[in-house]
C-alpha cells in the first residue's frame, strides 16, 4: 500500500499512517474538547479561510426549500461542505443541482463524492480552482444490505489542499440503535485507518485539519425518554450532556481523541415526527439524541488556529426525522518564526 520507498531505506518508514481518530490509550488522551463559540466573524480579515459546514440525515426526502434554508443566505465563507445521509435516489444528480441553485451563483461546486444515499459536496468561490493544489475523494461502506433500502452506512470523504491549507472532510453514517456503541466505535476506527490509505505517501505532509461530520448515531445512555423530554422542554438539555454516548466513549479514549466540538446548546436533533418539531410519538417513543455532529481536529496547534463562530441546529426544517446541524469555522495559519542563521544577530 502506498508508494514503495527506495531500496536500502529502513522498513519502519513503510508503516501505515495512524489514522484521523487513532486511539491513544495514554495519559495524554483528552477525549473531545468542548469549545466555546465566538459570535463575531470578521470574514477575510482575521482568518485565512472560513468554512461553513452542514450535516443532515434527509430520511429519503428532499425539497429545494429545505436545501435553501439549510445553506442559508449568509455567504461570508470561502468553502461550504455539505454532508448528507439517507439522501433520496435522484436521477441526474438532482441534489447537487438544487444545492447549486440554492447557492444562487455565489459559490460553485468544486468537489463531490457519492455513495448511494451518502453524499458529500464541497463548494467554493468562482475562482476557487486557482487555489486548489490537490483534491482527492474516497469512500468506504459497511455491509451491502444498506444500499438496497437506501440507508447506506459508511463514509465519503474529500481531501483538499486549498490556499496551502490541507484539509480532510469526512461525512459518515454509522450503525443505529442505543446498544451498538462498540460497533460504532469500531466503525469510526476502521474509517479512520481506511479512508485515503490507498493514496498514502510516507513523504506527504499530514493535513492541517480533519473535519468529521454526519449521523454518528450515538445516543443518550442511562435515561428514559420521558425524563429526557422533560429536561428538553424545560430548556435544561445541557443536563443531558453527561448521558451522551459520543462524549462518554471519547472520554474513555476509544474514539476522537483530541477532537474539538462546540457546546451542545441546541436540542437533540433526533428523532422527530416528520413534518413537525415534535419528538417521536410512534410506538417506539425513541429517546431524543444528538446523533448529528460536527467535530474537528487540528494536527498541530502551533501551526494553525481554529475559531468556531457557530454550532447550531436548523429547527425550521421539518422534512426529515432529523434536524440539520451547521457550524462556521475559521482557520488561520500561524507564522512560525524561522531560526536565525549564524550570520544573523540576535538582539
N, C-alpha and C positions, 0 to 999 in steps of 0.2 A: 504494500500500500504506500502511496506517495512516491516521490522521486527517489531513485536509488542514489546513494551517496557515492563519492569517488572511492575507488579501491584504496585500501590502506587506512581509511578512517575507522575509528573505533565504532563498534556496533551500537554503543549507547546512544549515538546520535539518531538512530532509527526508531527510537521509542515513540509510541503514539502520543499525540497531544493529550493533555489532562482533561479536556472537555470544557464545556461552558459552565457547568454547575457541579464540578467534581466535588466529591465528598471529602471533607477534611476532618476526620475524627481526631482532632488535635486540640491542645489548649487554646489555639488561636481561633477556633471556629466561633463565629458570632451569629450564625443564623441570618435572618433577614433583618436589615437595619431599617427601622421606620424613620422616614424623613418628613420634615415639615414642608409646607408649600409657601413659596414667596409669590405673593399675588401679582406683583408688577413685573411684567416682562418688557424690557426696553429692547424690542426686536431689532436686531442687526447692529446694536450699539455696544451692548455689554457681552455679546456672545458671538462665537464663530459660526454656530449652527443651531437653529431652533427646529424642533421636531414635534409634530402633532401625531399622537398615537391613539388608535381606536381599536377595540376588540368587541366583537358582537357574535353571539350564537343566534342565528336568524331563525332557527326552527323551521327551515324549509320555506320561508315566506320572504318576499321582497317587494317593496314599492319604492318608487322614486322619492316620494315624500319622506319616507323614513331615512333613506340614504342622505337626502339633502339636510335633514335635521341632524343626522349623525355627524357629518363633516362640518356643519355649521357655516356661518357667514364670515367668521374671523379668518383672515388669510395671513396673519402675521406669523408665518413659519416658513422655513425653507423646504422641509420634507414632510410628507404626510404618509404614515404607514397605517394601512387598514387590514386587520386580520379578521377573517370571517370563518365561522364554524357553522355546520349544517346549512350552508348556502344552498339555495334551490337549484336543481338541474336546469340550466338555461342554455338555449342554443345561441351560437354566435357571441358568446361571452357577454351576455346581456348585462350582468352585474358590473363588469368593467366599464361598459358603455354608459350605464346610468351613473356610476361614480364620476366618470369624466365629465358628464353633463352637470352633475351636482357641483363640481369644482368651478363651473362657469368660466372655463378657459384660463383661470388664474394659474393653474398648475397642470402639468402633463404627466401621463403615465410613463415612468422610466424603468419599472421592473415589476414582474408578477410571477407567481408560481401557483399552480392549481393542482390539487389532488382531490378530484371529485368535489365533495362538499367543504373541503378545507382549502381556503384561498387566502393569499397574501398579496396586497398591492402596495406599490411604493410610487408616490407622486412627488415631482419636483418642479421648480420653475421652468419656464420655456427654454431657458438657456442652460438647463441642467447638464446636458450631455457634455458640455465643455469642461465640467468639473468632475466627471466620473472617470476615475483611473482604472477601476476594475469593478465588475459586477458578476456575481455567481448566484445560482439558485440550487436548492436541494430539497428533497422531501423524503420522509420515512413514515411508513404506515405500520399499524399493529393489526395482524389478522386480515381476513378477507371478507367476512360477513358484513362489516360496516358499510362497504360500498354498495351492497345490494339494497339496503334500506335507506341509503343516503345519509348515513350517520358515521362517516369515516373518522376513525381515530388515528392519531399520529401527529405529524408536524410538517409544516412547509417553512422554508427559510430563504432569506436573501442576505448575501454578504456583499457589502459595497464599500468602496473607497471613494468618498465624496469630499472634495476640497481638502484632501490629505487626511481626513478623519476616517478611520477604518471601523466599520460598524457591522454587526450581525443582528438581524431581526428574525426571531423565531416565533411563529404562531402555531399553537398546538391545541389539540382536543384530546384530553386524557379520559381514562375509564371512569364511568359513573358509579354512583352508589356510595353511601357513607362507609361501608365496611371495606372498600377496596383501597385503603390507604397505602399499603405496601406495594400494591400493583401500580398505583400512580407514582410512587417514589421510584420504582424500578423503571417505569417508562421515562421519567424525567432523566434518570441517569443514562439510560440507553440512548435517548435522543441526543444528550449532551456529547456522548462519545462517538455517535454515528454520523450526525449531520456534518457535511463537508469533509469527512475523513478521506474520501476518495481524492480530494484536492490537496491533501496535506503535503506541505513542503517544509522540511525541517529548517530551511533558511528564511521562511516567510515570517514577517513580524506579526505578532498577535493583534487582534482587534483592540481598538481603544475602548470599545464599549459593546456589551451584549444586551439586547433588549428582548425580553421574553414576555409574550402576551398570549391570551387565549382563554378558552374554557378549561381551566386546570381541574375543575370538578372536585376540588377539596371542599368538604362540608363542615358543619358545626358538629362538634363531638361533645356528648355528655349533657345535652339539654333537649327537652321535648319541644314540639312545635309550638304549643300554646304559650308556655313561658317565654320562648324566644320572640314570638309575635307581640306579646305584651310589652316587652322591653322596646321593640322596634316602634310600636305605636306610641310609646311614651318618649320617643326620641332618645332612648338610652341604649341604642345598639352598640355604643362603644363598650358596654359591659360584656359584649359577646366576643370581643377580640381574643380573649384567652381560651375560647372554645374553638377557634379556627384551626382546622387541621393543617393547613399550609404553614402557618406560623409555628404550630407545635412541632411539625416534622423538621422544619428548618432549624428550630432551636435545639433539636436533638442531633443536629449535624448530618441529617440524612440527605438533604437537598438544599439547593440555592444558598450555599454558604457565601456570605459576603455580598449578596444582592441587596438592593435598596427597593423600597416601596413607599409610596405616600401613605399617610394615615388613612385608615378606612373610615372616613367621616360620612360616607354615603351609606344608604341602607343596603342590606344584602340584595344581590341582583338576580336571584333565582329562588324559588320558582313562582312565576306569576301566572294568573289566568290570562290567556291570550286575549288581546284587545282591551286590557284593563291594567290598572296598577294595584290590583288586589292579589294577595298571595294565594297559592293553590288551594282551591276548595274541592278538589276531586276526593275520591275515597282514600287516596294515599295521604292527603294533607301533609305534604312534604315540609320538612323543617327548612326555613329560609337559609340561604348560604351565600357567601361571597365566592361563587365559583369562577367569576370572570375577573382576571387580574392583569396588571402590567407591572413588570419588575425590570430592573436594570442593574448592570454591574460594570463599574469602571475597572479596567485591567490594572492601571497604575495611576493612583490619585495624585502622584507627583507630576504626572504629565497632562492630566485632564481634570477639569472641574465640571460637574453636572449640577444644574439647578432645576428643581421641579417647580413649575409655576401653576399647575393644576392637576388634580386627580379626582375624578368625579364620575358618577353615573348619569346617563341621559334618560331621565324618568319620563319625559314626554313621549318617548317611543313605546308603543304598545303592541307592535306587530309580532312579538315573539313572547315566549315564556321567560326570556332573559332580557335584562336591560343592558344596553351597550355601556362600556366603560371607556373613558377618554383621559388622556394625560397630555400635558405640554411640558416638554423637557428641552432645556437649552444647554449647549456644550461650549466649553471654552478650553482651548489648548493652553497649557501653562508654558510660559517661556522659561526654558531650562538654561541657566547660565552655563556657558562653556568654561572649562578650566583654562586659566591663563597659561600661555606658553612661557618658557624660561626667559624669553626676551621681554615679556611684559612685566611691568612693575605693579606690585600690589600695594595700594595706599592704605 
